[in-house]
Amino acid sequence: MDNDFNEELEFLNKLNEDNELFEREFEIIKNRYPIKDCSKVHDFISKNRGLIIILNKTTELLEEYVPYASCIYIELDNDPLFTPQLLLFVRAFEQDFGNGFKKDIRRINNILDPLLFKFDLALEFFIFRGMVHNH
């Protein structure tokens, strides 16, 4: 079944038109995820407000598909060679990392990809799944 993302597009229009709504939604994101250099991330998301919807959806998908993992932080990658990207760093225990973690994150990315393309944000958001911890 194709999803035309009408609800998401309607909410994006509201976010684009209502700065107070955007600020409330950004506060929710700040409470969910640690953010490195919050003002830069805020400015980037403010220019790409669909990322609020992407991050909300990512939260749901992480809880569903990788409840054993933890989010380390969100960071804006400003490598001058590439388009700026919002990176969400996720880690898992060593036994989980080698036992399906990458596949589970890939599944989340596959679910998010159509929405990222619909919002023209395909290059602006990336889940970084390269972190392992042992305790």
Secondary structure, DSSP 8 states (H G I E B T S, - for coil): -----HHHHHHHHHHHH-HHHHHHHHHHHHHHS-BSSHHHHHHHHHHSTHHHHHHHHHHHHHHHH-TT-EEEEEEEE--TTS--EEEEEEEEEHHHIIIIIHHHHHHHHHHHHHHHHHTT-TTTEEEEEEEEE--
